Amino acid sequence: MRRTAYANVVATLALIVAVGGTSYAAVKITGKDVKNGSLSGKDVKDASLTGKDLKKQSVPLDRLSGTLPTVDPGQFVPSTGLYTVSVGPNAWQSLTSGLVRINDTFGGWKSTTAINAGTVMLDPALPMTIAGKPMRLRAVTICWDDTAPNLAITDVVVSTYREDANANFTDINELEDSSDQNSKTCRRYAFTTPVTLAGNSRVNLKLSVGWTAVDAQLRTGGVTFELDRA
């Protein structure tokens, strides 16, 4: 039997590899030939891709509709527990021309007439709902300083009411302190029965002041409301 020469074997293998190699190189690989998730960043040569190579993903608008749940802000207001709402001294306004701000300083007031009386009021009146939930007003703490000479707070009124579209007031509740005040203090006024506030309910405060000299001074501080869920 005739043996195949080693040189012939090598030549034959070289031919097969050459033909096979050329044939393999002619095959084009596309994205369809790549299994999802089989390639990672290590398989992509740095700077080999451009923006044109990356197809932008777009989500039809109809797929977005209805995907966001409706959020009820009231869910963040627990049904039990005490809430405090505070306002600063800049919330007070004078209802009397004879009592004006001291150099536009919030909370500072002075008289411009020798003998008179006036009122400072929390304005605007506060709506008493938290995240749309009705509340109960339990108490109000008011801070003031009327220790300067020739002036006194003569009446303190905490009032709650409901206002309709025609500016008519109903469901009025008042807590009044008609004693004269000459003090620097924060005084708490508590309702014997908490007042339920809902809808267009409001809370307002008034301090009535009397004075006997020009430049008699008053300082109004902040106010804190104590509430719980109705």
C-alpha positions in Angstrom: 0.0 0.0 0.0 1.2 3.4 -0.9 1.7 5.7 2.1 0.8 9.3 2.0 3.8 11.5 2.3 3.9 13.9 5.4 4.3 16.8 3.0 1.0 15.9 1.3 -0.9 15.7 4.6 0.4 19.1 5.6 -0.5 20.6 2.3 -4.0 19.1 2.4 -4.6 20.5 5.9 -3.4 23.9 4.9 -5.8 24.0 2.0 -8.7 23.0 4.2 -7.9 25.7 6.8 -7.4 28.3 4.1 -10.7 27.5 2.4 -12.6 27.1 5.7 -11.1 30.4 7.0 -12.1 32.3 4.0 -15.6 30.8 4.1 -16.0 31.7 7.9 -14.9 35.3 7.3 -17.6 35.7 4.7 -20.4 35.0 7.3 -21.9 38.2 8.6 -23.0 38.3 12.3 -25.9 40.5 13.2 -27.8 41.3 16.4 -30.1 38.4 15.7 -27.1 36.0 16.2 -26.4 37.3 19.7 -28.3 35.9 22.6 -29.8 38.5 24.9 -27.7 39.1 27.9 -24.8 37.2 26.5 -22.6 40.2 25.9 -21.2 42.5 28.5 -19.1 45.7 28.4 -15.9 43.7 28.2 -17.0 42.3 24.8 -17.2 45.8 23.3 -14.0 47.5 22.2 -13.6 51.0 23.8 -14.8 53.9 21.6 -16.0 51.4 19.0 -19.7 52.5 19.3 -21.2 55.8 18.4 -24.6 57.3 19.0 -25.8 56.0 15.7 -25.1 52.4 16.9 -27.4 52.8 19.9 -31.0 52.7 19.0 -33.1 55.0 21.2 -35.8 53.3 23.2 -39.1 55.1 23.1 -42.2 54.3 25.1 -45.6 55.0 23.5 -47.7 57.5 25.5 -50.5 55.1 25.7 -48.3 52.7 27.7 -47.7 55.5 30.2 -51.3 56.4 30.8 -52.8 55.0 34.0 -49.5 53.8 35.4 -49.2 56.4 38.1 -51.4 55.7 41.2 -53.5 58.5 42.6 -52.0 59.7 45.9 -54.3 60.7 48.7 -52.3 63.2 50.8 -54.6 62.4 53.8 -52.8 59.0 54.1 -49.9 61.0 55.6 -52.1 62.3 58.4 -52.6 59.6 61.0 -56.0 59.3 62.6 -54.6 59.8 66.1 -52.1 62.1 67.7 -51.7 65.8 68.4 -50.6 68.3 65.7 -49.2 71.7 66.3 -49.3 74.5 63.6 -47.4 77.7 64.3 -47.3 81.1 62.6 -44.8 83.8 63.2 -45.3 87.4 64.4 -45.6 88.7 60.9 -49.1 87.2 60.6 -50.6 90.0 62.8 -52.3 93.0 61.2 -53.6 96.2 62.7 -57.2 97.1 62.2 -56.7 100.6 63.6 -54.9 103.5 62.0 -53.7 104.7 65.4 -51.6 101.6 65.9 -48.8 101.1 63.3 -45.8 98.9 62.9 -42.5 100.1 64.4 -40.2 100.8 61.5 -42.0 98.0 59.6 -40.7 95.5 62.1 -43.0 92.5 62.2 -44.5 92.1 65.7 -43.7 95.6 66.8 -46.4 98.2 67.2 -46.7 101.7 68.5 -49.6 104.2 69.1 -49.8 107.4 67.0 -52.5 109.1 69.1 -52.7 110.1 72.8 -55.7 108.2 73.9 -57.4 105.5 71.9 -58.0 101.8 71.5 -57.3 99.4 68.6 -57.1 95.8 67.5 -54.5 93.6 66.0 -55.8 90.5 64.3 -54.3 87.4 62.8 -54.8 87.9 59.1 -55.7 86.1 57.0 -57.7 83.7 59.1 -56.3 80.2 59.1 -58.0 77.3 57.3 -58.0 74.3 59.6 -57.6 71.2 57.5 -54.4 69.2 57.1 -54.0 67.4 53.8 -57.8 67.8 53.3 -58.7 66.1 56.5 -61.0 67.8 59.0 -59.4 68.7 62.3 -60.4 69.6 65.9 -59.0 72.7 67.5 -58.1 72.0 71.1 -56.1 75.0 72.2 -54.2 78.2 71.1 -51.1 79.6 72.6 -50.5 83.4 72.0 -47.3 85.2 72.8 -47.1 89.0 73.5 -45.2 91.7 75.4 -47.3 94.7 76.6 -45.1 95.6 79.6 -44.3 99.0 78.2 -46.0 102.0 80.0 -49.3 103.4 78.9 -50.6 100.4 77.0 -52.5 97.2 77.9 -54.2 94.3 76.1 -57.9 94.6 77.2 -59.4 91.6 75.4 -58.3 88.4 73.8 -60.7 86.6 71.4 -60.1 83.2 69.8 -62.9 82.6 67.2 -63.8 79.8 64.9 -66.4 80.0 62.1 -67.5 78.7 58.8 -67.7 81.0 55.8 -69.9 80.4 52.8 -69.6 81.7 49.2 -71.5 84.8 50.1 -69.2 85.7 53.0 -71.8 84.7 55.6 -70.4 83.3 58.9 -72.0 80.3 60.7 -70.9 77.8 63.3 -69.3 80.5 65.3 -67.4 79.5 68.5 -65.6 82.0 70.6 -63.2 81.8 73.5 -62.7 85.2 75.2 -60.4 86.6 77.9 -61.6 90.1 78.8 -59.1 90.7 81.7 -56.4 93.4 81.3 -53.0 92.1 80.4 -49.7 93.8 81.3 -47.2 91.0 80.8 -44.5 89.4 78.7 -45.8 85.9 78.3 -47.1 83.1 76.1 -50.6 82.3 77.2 -52.5 79.1 76.4 -56.2 79.2 75.8 -57.9 75.7 75.7 -61.4 74.9 74.6 -63.4 72.9 77.1 -64.8 70.9 74.1 -62.5 70.7 71.1 -64.1 72.5 68.1 -64.5 70.4 64.9 -63.3 72.3 61.8 -64.1 71.2 58.3 -64.9 72.5 54.9 -64.6 76.3 54.9 -63.9 76.6 58.6 -61.5 79.2 59.8 -59.7 80.2 63.0 -59.0 83.8 63.9 -57.5 85.7 66.8 -58.0 89.3 67.9 -56.1 91.3 70.6 -57.9 94.5 71.7 -55.4 97.1 73.0 -55.9 100.4 74.8 -53.3 103.1 75.4 -53.0 106.5 77.0 -50.0 108.1 75.3 -48.3 108.5 71.9 -45.6 105.9 71.2 -47.0 103.4 73.6 -45.7 100.1 72.4 -46.8 96.5 71.9 -45.1 93.4 70.7 -47.0 90.4 69.3 -45.2 87.1 69.0 -46.0 83.8 67.3 -49.1 81.7 67.7 -49.3 77.9 68.1 -52.5 75.9 67.4 -53.0 72.4 68.9 -55.1 70.1 66.7 -56.1 66.5 66.2 -58.1 64.6 63.6 -61.8 65.0 63.8 
